[in-house]
Amino acid sequence: ALLSVAFTACDVETDEEPGGTVMQEMAGKWTVTFQQSVKEYNAIFGSDPMPDLKSMSAEQLASEEWEDIYGVGKIYVLTANTSDERPDVMWFSDNENFWNYQILCDVDKNNHSFSCKDQLAYKGEEGAPDCYVNCYYGKILKGAATTPRGVAADSIVAYFSFSDDNYGFTLMKMSGYRYTGYSED
C-alpha cells in the first residue's frame, strides 16, 4: 500500500504543455563578432575614398570585406521579447560585452527580420555626447550557420551604426550563431 501511494504521488496530473513567448523563434543568446569595413578602414586611416555603406543593399553589404579591426573577438548578444509580449518589437542587447547598449528593434516575425532607427543606447557622461544606435537588415536564418563544432545552428546577421564611434566607421557587421553552450563553439 505504501509503494502504491509513493508511485501515485509521482503521477503527472495535467496534460498542459508549457507555453512559449511570442518571440521564441527570434529570442535567445547569440555568439557573434562585430566587424568593420576594410574599405572604410582604408579610407579613415589612409587615402582611399570613403565608401557609402549606408546606401548599399543587404546583398551588397554581404559581399564587402569585413574584419574584426577592433579585435573584440567572439562576444554574446541577447534578443528577447518585451514584458508585454508585443509581436512587433524585441529587445536587443550586447550585455555590456561591446558597446554597452540595450535597444528595442522593430520585428517582422514572418521574415525573421529586425531593424531600428535612432535608438538611445546610453546617455553621455560629463558633457560627452549621447550614443544612438541604428540597426539595418537584421535577419535570423533558421539552421543556416555551422558552429565550430560542426553542428547546424540558427544564424544571425545585422549591420549597426553607433553615433559615438571614435574612429568614424559608419557601419559594423554583426554576425554569428545561436549560443550552443558547448565550450568548443
C-alpha positions as CSV (number, residue, x, y, z in Angstrom):
1,A,0.0,0.0,0.0
2,L,2.9,2.3,0.8
3,L,4.5,1.7,-2.6
4,S,1.3,2.5,-4.4
5,V,0.9,5.8,-2.6
6,A,4.6,6.7,-3.4
7,F,4.1,5.9,-7.1
8,T,0.8,7.7,-7.4
9,A,2.4,10.9,-5.8
10,C,4.7,11.0,-8.8
11,D,2.0,10.8,-11.5
12,V,1.6,13.9,-13.7
13,E,-1.9,15.2,-13.3
14,T,-2.0,17.5,-16.2
15,D,-1.8,17.4,-19.9
16,E,-0.8,21.0,-20.3
17,E,2.2,21.8,-22.4
18,P,4.4,24.7,-21.2
19,G,3.9,27.7,-23.3
20,G,6.4,29.9,-25.1
21,T,6.8,33.6,-25.8
22,V,5.7,35.5,-28.8
23,M,9.4,36.0,-29.9
24,Q,10.6,32.5,-29.0
25,E,11.9,31.8,-32.6
26,M,13.9,35.0,-32.6
27,A,14.9,35.3,-28.9
28,G,18.0,33.9,-27.4
29,K,21.7,34.2,-26.7
30,W,23.9,34.5,-29.7
31,T,27.7,34.1,-30.2
32,V,28.7,36.9,-32.6
33,T,31.5,39.0,-33.9
34,F,31.4,42.7,-34.8
35,Q,33.4,43.5,-37.9
36,Q,34.3,46.8,-39.5
37,S,34.6,47.5,-43.3
38,V,38.1,47.2,-44.7
39,K,37.2,49.8,-47.3
40,E,36.2,52.3,-44.5
41,Y,39.3,51.4,-42.6
42,N,41.5,52.2,-45.6
43,A,39.6,55.5,-46.1
44,I,39.8,56.6,-42.4
45,F,43.4,55.6,-41.9
46,G,44.7,56.0,-45.5
47,S,43.9,58.0,-48.6
48,D,41.2,55.7,-50.2
49,P,37.8,57.3,-50.9
50,M,35.1,56.8,-48.2
51,P,32.5,54.2,-49.3
52,D,28.8,55.0,-48.8
53,L,27.9,51.8,-46.9
54,K,24.5,53.1,-45.7
55,S,23.3,53.4,-49.3
56,M,24.1,49.7,-50.0
57,S,21.6,46.9,-50.1
58,A,21.9,43.9,-47.8
59,E,23.3,41.8,-50.6
60,Q,26.0,44.5,-51.5
61,L,27.0,44.8,-47.8
62,A,27.3,41.0,-47.5
63,S,29.8,41.0,-50.4
64,E,32.0,43.6,-48.8
65,E,35.2,42.7,-47.0
66,W,34.8,42.8,-43.2
67,E,37.4,42.3,-40.4
68,D,37.4,42.5,-36.6
69,I,39.5,45.6,-36.7
70,Y,38.7,46.5,-33.0
71,G,40.0,43.0,-32.0
72,V,37.0,42.2,-29.8
73,G,36.6,38.6,-31.0
74,K,33.5,36.5,-30.1
75,I,31.0,38.0,-27.7
76,Y,27.4,37.3,-26.7
77,V,24.4,39.3,-27.6
78,L,20.8,38.7,-26.4
79,T,17.5,39.0,-28.2
80,A,14.3,38.9,-26.1
81,N,10.6,39.5,-26.1
82,T,9.2,42.6,-24.3
83,S,7.4,42.1,-21.0
84,D,4.0,42.8,-22.6
85,E,4.7,40.2,-25.4
86,R,4.5,42.6,-28.3
87,P,4.7,40.7,-31.6
88,D,6.3,43.7,-33.5
89,V,9.4,44.5,-31.3
90,M,12.1,42.8,-29.4
91,W,14.9,43.8,-27.1
92,F,18.5,43.6,-28.4
93,S,21.4,43.9,-26.0
94,D,25.1,43.3,-26.1
95,N,25.1,42.6,-22.4
96,E,27.9,45.1,-21.8
97,N,30.3,43.0,-24.0
98,F,31.0,45.5,-26.8
99,W,29.2,48.9,-26.9
100,N,27.1,48.5,-23.7
101,Y,23.6,49.1,-25.1
102,Q,20.1,47.7,-24.9
103,I,17.6,48.8,-27.6
104,L,14.2,48.0,-29.0
105,C,14.2,46.7,-32.5
106,D,11.2,46.6,-34.9
107,V,10.4,43.0,-35.9
108,D,8.8,41.3,-38.9
109,K,8.3,37.8,-37.5
110,N,7.2,36.4,-40.8
111,N,10.6,37.2,-42.4
112,H,12.6,36.8,-39.1
113,S,14.0,40.3,-39.7
114,F,14.6,43.2,-37.4
115,S,15.8,46.8,-37.5
116,C,15.8,50.1,-35.5
117,K,16.4,53.7,-36.1
118,D,18.0,56.2,-33.7
119,Q,17.5,54.2,-30.5
120,L,19.2,55.8,-27.5
121,A,21.9,53.4,-26.3
122,Y,23.1,55.4,-23.4
123,K,23.5,59.0,-22.1
124,G,26.9,60.5,-22.4
125,E,28.7,61.2,-19.1
126,E,30.0,64.7,-18.1
127,G,29.4,66.5,-21.4
128,A,30.1,63.6,-23.7
129,P,27.5,63.1,-26.4
130,D,24.7,60.6,-26.1
131,C,25.0,57.4,-28.2
132,Y,22.3,56.5,-30.7
133,V,22.2,53.1,-32.5
134,N,20.7,52.2,-35.8
135,C,20.3,48.6,-37.0
136,Y,19.9,47.7,-40.6
137,Y,19.0,44.4,-42.4
138,G,18.8,42.3,-39.2
139,K,18.0,38.7,-40.1
140,I,17.7,35.4,-38.3
141,L,18.2,32.4,-40.6
142,K,17.0,29.0,-39.3
143,G,19.7,26.4,-39.4
144,A,21.9,28.5,-41.7
145,A,25.1,28.5,-39.5
146,T,27.6,25.8,-38.8
147,T,29.2,26.1,-35.4
148,P,33.0,25.5,-34.9
149,R,31.9,22.0,-33.6
150,G,30.3,21.3,-37.0
151,V,26.7,21.4,-35.8
152,A,23.9,23.3,-37.6
153,A,22.5,26.3,-35.7
154,D,20.4,29.4,-36.3
155,S,22.3,32.3,-37.9
156,I,22.0,36.0,-37.1
157,V,23.3,38.9,-39.1
158,A,22.8,42.7,-38.9
159,Y,24.6,46.0,-39.6
160,F,24.9,48.6,-36.8
161,S,25.9,52.2,-36.6
162,F,26.9,53.9,-33.4
163,S,26.8,57.7,-33.3
164,D,29.8,57.9,-30.9
165,D,32.2,55.7,-32.9
166,N,35.5,57.5,-32.3
167,Y,37.1,56.2,-35.5
168,G,34.2,57.1,-37.8
169,F,33.0,53.7,-39.0
170,T,29.6,54.2,-40.5
171,L,28.5,50.6,-40.2
172,M,29.7,47.4,-38.4
173,K,28.7,43.9,-39.4
174,M,27.4,41.7,-36.6
175,S,27.1,38.0,-37.5
176,G,27.1,34.7,-35.6
177,Y,25.0,31.8,-34.5
178,R,22.7,30.8,-31.7
179,Y,24.6,30.0,-28.5
180,T,25.0,26.3,-28.0
181,G,26.5,26.1,-24.5
182,Y,29.4,23.9,-25.7
183,S,32.9,25.3,-25.0
184,E,34.1,24.2,-28.5
185,D,31.6,26.7,-30.0
